[in-house]
Amino acid sequence: MPELRDANPSDETAFLVLWDAYLAYYRVDLPPEITTATWARLMDPASPVKARLALIEGQVSGFAIHLHHPSTWVATEDCYLEDLYVAEMARGHGLGRALIDDLIALARAKGWSRLYWHTDEANRRARALYDSYTRSDGHIRYRLAL
């Protein structure tokens, strides 16, 4: 069973190894200052952006970056799972499911109404996991860079 916990400052190096692999998977090249800002947000107690980590035998092997926010559709807050990643060597052992289950428990404990996420249409492995929780709601995302 993996250890699941919040990221802390001592996790920076291990997290960045996974973050780089995550970006490589999606073929995204972020400027270093964005990664630095992301880590700073994750460590800022006032920021709603947080990371839960999955550790196997003390080694950071996966993360779930999430944030909570108000909604116009429910009275409480929603939780958005923005980034979920499991190291290639740790896949197939239930870490993705463990991280989602952990967020579900966290959201329920905080009184949030919904957990939502999206993924790449071609990411069949992730979609198989996600489909085991719920069906796609049919929404299509639009993103306008400003």
Salt bridges, closest charged atoms under 4 A:
GLU3 OE2 - ARG5 NE 3.46
ASP6 OD1 - ARG52 NH1 2.93
ASP11 OD2 - ARG5 NH1 2.66
GLU77 OE1 - HIS68 ND1 2.40
ASP78 OD2 - ARG114 NH2 2.71
ASP102 OD2 - ARG52 NE 2.59
ASP137 OD1 - HIS139 ND1 3.06
